[in-house]
Amino acid sequence: MSYLDRVAALLDEIRERGRYRTVRTHARGSVLDFASNDYLGLSRHPQVVEAFRRATRAGSGGARLLGGSDREHSLLEEELAQWLGRERVLLFSSGYHAALGVIAVLARAVDAIYSDRLNHASLIDGVRATRVERFVYEHGLLPPRAQRKSGALIVTESIFSMDGDAVDVGALLADLGEDDVLLVDEAHALGVTGARGTGLAGTLRDPRLVVMGTLSKAFGGAGGFIAGPSPLIEALVNAARPFIFDTAPPPALALAARVALVLVRDGDTLRARLHANVERLRSGLRALGFPTIDDRSPIVPVVLGDEARAVEIARSLEAKKIYAPAIRPPTVPEGTSRLRLSVRADHQPEHMDLLVQGLAQCSVTL
């Protein structure tokens, strides 16, 4: 049996379990999109798009420590650090690379790692790649300090990517021991919550707190970053393999992110519009009998349980020109397949109503 025969068998197994996926090829603009994480609608903002038009080259040409560093990278790092109230920031080509890099480096400074069960795959993969003793705790239920090993790295999201619920970052920070460190992935909170969009950790000042962020969601671009104490950033520059060996982001992306940052900082009107859309959608879902949470999150899950049912409802919605893809294991736990509805500031109120009406019709016909 050749390796391709084994690959074919693997694909058959994935199909049988209702988990087969394909990459979309038709234009996003042809449907009402509830899948994009472009929460503030900045990916199409004229000023952000203009930053790309001003580009004088397509790529950076290499890693930051070689020939790929550009003034735009440094300016963006400085402006992000000032916005977040952190000593320094280091850019990575993606949030995924930022997670892998920072966890690997922090693992060399701790004796144990505690990771929330529902953390994003990037955090899980980063933890798994370490040689440190690691523990996975039930979602939102970090063991008390007395039951944990000292010198621990706590890894969590602030707003969780599939459920849209939030943790109390301040409470986690207060529960740290002197030798502990808390890594908080703010990917779905930055730009969306907190004063001037600084997220759930925005007001907390403690060197034991390390913030991970992304430029691919509320910023409407691409890339990731780590914000924290200067010695940690120096360690990442010197020891984080995804930084050392990866090609730097194109300077035009960094410039676009700088423009987006101005819009994020001054984006209270956009955030108000976003949260009004979220509440309108949640109100409609509650009227259909779907439970919702009250956290100020742009992520609204509709948990359906069965994988086949989630896929069928997603297909029925797409036939109505509404794109809300089914999320299935291994992205979410067994028995919790869902539609993960991502709400944006550039959605119109009537878009929320169309989605609720579409779900009501699907519930009747399926």
N, C-alpha and C positions, 0 to 999 in steps of 0.2 A: 504494500500500500504506500503510495507516494505521499508527500506532504500535502499536495493539493487535494488528494482524496480525504485526508484528515481535516483539511480546511473545509471541504464540502460537508463533511459530517458535522463539523462544528456549526456551520451555518444552518444545517437542518435542525440541529438541537435548539438553536436560538429561535428559529421560526416556530417550532413546536411549542415552545414556552411563551409564545406571544410577545417576543422581545426584539423582533427583527426591525431594523431601522434603515432608512435611506436618507440621503442628503437631498434637500429640496433644490430644484433647478429652476423653478419659475419665479417671476419677480415678486418681491415682498409687497410692492405697492398695489398688487392686484387683490389683496385681501386686507381685512381689518386685523391688524397684528396685535396679539396679546402674548407674544413670546419674547420680544426684544426687551433687554434690560436697560435700554436708553431712557432712563426714568425721567429726565428733565427735557428730553427731546433735543439735546444739544448736538447730536451727530449730524443733524441737518441745519443747524443754526448758521445763518449767513456768515457771521464773523469767524466761526470755527472752520467752516469750509474754506473761507478765503485764506486762512493760514496755510492750507495745503496748496492752494494755487500759487502762493508765494515761494514755494519750495524751489531750490536751485539744484537739488539732487534727490534721487529716489531713495537711496539707502545710506546708512552711516559708514559702511566700508569696513567695519571690523568691531572687535570688542572695545569697550571703553578704555581698557588698560593698554591697548595698542593704538590703532589709528582711527577708532570709531568715536572718540569723545568729541563733543561739540559744545559750544557755549550755551546752546538752548537746553541741553541736559542739565547743566549746572544751575542755570537760572530757574528752571522748573523745580529742581530739588530745593533750592533756597526758598522759593515762594510757597511750596507745599509745607515746608518745615515751619515757616512763619505762620501760615494759615492754621496749622494744627497745633501750634505751640510746642513743638518738639525741637530738640537740639539739631538733629540732622535728618535728612531723608536720602535714600538711595534708590535709584530707578532700576527696574528690571524690565525685560521685554514683555513680560506678562505677569499677571497675578499668580499663575501656576508656578512660574519660575521663582517668584519672590517667596512663595511658601516653601518650596523645596530648599532654597538657599538659606533662609533664615532658620528653619527648623534644624537643618544639619549643623549650622554653626552654634545655635543655642544648645543643642544636644551635647556639645563638647564642654558645656559649662554647668550641666545639671546632672543629677543622679537618677532621675526618673521623669517620665512624661505621662501626663494625664490628658486624655483627649475625649471631647464630647462625642457620643455615638453618632450624632447626626451631622458631624462636621463635613465640609466639602471634600471632594476627592483629592484636591491638591494638598490639603492639610493631612488627610489620612495617608497619602503616599509619602509625604515628607516624614511623618512619624514612623511609618513602616520601614523606611530606608535607614533609620538610625540603629545603633547597637545598644541604646540605652534601654533599661527596663521600662516597659510602657504598660499603661492601663487605659482601658476604654470605659468611661463612666456613662451611666444612663443619662439621657438627654436632660440637661439643665440641673443635674443632681450631682455636682462635684462632691466627693467625700469630704467630710470635715477635716480641718487641718490636722487634728490629733490622729486621724486614721491614715494620713498620707505620709509618704516619705519626705524628709526635708530635702531642700535643694531640688525642687521640682519645677518642671515647665508645664504650665497649664495652657492648653490650646483650645480655643473656642471661636466661633463666629459671634458677632454681636447681633445681627439679624440673620437668621438662618435661611439659606437659599431656597429650600423646598417648602418649608412650613410657614415662613414669614414671621415667626415669633422671635422675640428678643430676650436676651439675658440681661441681668442687672450687672453691668460691668463694674460699677462702683462696689457692689457687694463682693464680687470675686476679688477685686483688688484689696479690699479690707481684710479678706480671709487669707491673704498670702503671708507666708513666713518671710523672715528677713532674707533667706537664701533662695527664695522662689522667684519665678518670672512668669508673667502673664502675656501670652501672645493672642491678640484679638484681631480677627479678620473683619474689617469694617467695609468689605466690598459692597454690601447692599445697604449700608447706612450712610456712607459719606455722600454728601450732596443732598441727601434726602431728609435727614433728621439733625437735630442739634442746632445751636446758635450758628448762623451763617453756614449751615450744612456740614459742620465739623463732626457729626456722628455721635454715637452713644458714649464714646470715650473722650469726646472733645474737651470737657471741662476738667478732666482728671490729670493731675500732674504727679507722676511718680516714676522714678527710673526703672522700676520693676515692670512697668507697662510698655509693651512694644506693639505698635499698630501696623497692621498690614492693610494696604489699600489697592485699588485698581483704578485705572483710567478708562476702562472699557464699559462702564455702566453709566452712572450719572454724568460722567465727563464726556461721554459719547465718542471716545477714541479707542486707544489700545495701550496696553502696558500695565505694569504694576509697580509697587514701591513698598519699602519698609521705612517706618518713621520711629525714631527712638534716640537713646543716648549716643553721643558721639563715639565713645569707645566701641559700641556694638557696630555702628556703621563702618568704622575702620576695620573691624574684624570681618565684616561681610565683604568689603573690598578685597581683603587679603585671603579669605578662606571660602567664600561662597562660590562653588563651582558654576552654578547657573549665571552668576555675574561675570566671573573671570573668563569663561570660555564661550559665552554666548555673544552673538553680534548685537551691538547696541541698537536701540530703537532709532528709526529715522529721525533726524532733527525736526522735520516738518511735523511729526507726531508730537514731539515735545512742545513745539511752538503752539500747535493746536490745543494741547492740554493747558498751556499757560493762558490762552484766550478763554478756554472753557472754565478755568479756575476763577477768573474774574466774574464770569456769569454765575458760577456756583455760589461764590461768596455773596453776591448781590441778588441771589435768586429766591428771595422770600415769596415773591408773587408766583413763581413757578412751583415752589414747594406747596403753597396754599392750594394751587390748582390741582396738583398731584393728589394731595390728601383729600380734597373734595371729591375727586373722581373715585378714589379708593373707597370712601365712605358710601358713595352712591352705589357702587358695585356691591359692597358688603350688604347694604340694606336690601338690594334686590335679591341677593342670594339667600339672605335670612327669610325673605318672603317665600322662597321656594323650599325652605326647610333645611338648607345647608348651614351647618354651624360655621361661624367666623370668629376671629379674634379681634381685639381692639388695639393691638400694637400699631404704631404709626409706621407701617411697612408697606412698600409698593407691591409686595408679593401676596397674592390671594389664592390659596390652594382650594380646589374642589376635589376632595378625596372621594374616589369611587370604589376603591378596593380591588375589584377584578380587573385584570390587565386587558382582557378582550373587550370589556365594557368601556374602559377608558379610551381604547383605540377607536372603537365604533362611534362613540360620542364625538371624539375629536374629528373623525372623518365627516360625520354629519354636520358639524359646525363649519368645517371647511367648505362643504357643499353650499353653505349659506354665506360664503365669503368671509368667514371668521376663522382666523388661525389661532388655535389654542392647543398646541400639541400635547399628546398623552405622555406623561412621565411614568416610567415603569422601573422595576428593579433591573439592574443593581443601583440605579440612581436614587431610588427610595426603597425603604424596607418592604419585604414581602407583604402582600395584602393591603398595601396603601397606594396603589396606582392612582393617578390623579391627573387633573388638568392643573397646571401651574400658571395662573393668570398673572401676567406682569403688566401693571398699570403705569401709564406715563402722563406727564403734564400736558403733552400735546394731543392726548385723547380728548374728544368732546364728550359732554355729558350724555348725549344721545348714543354714543358708542357703548357706554355702560348698559344702557337700556336694551340695545340690540343684542348684546351678549346674553343678558339675562333672559330675554325673549327666546333666543336661540336655544339656551339650556332648557327652558321650560318645554319647548317643542320636542327636544330630544328625549326628555324624561317621559313624555307621553308616548313617543313612538318606539322607544327601545325597551 
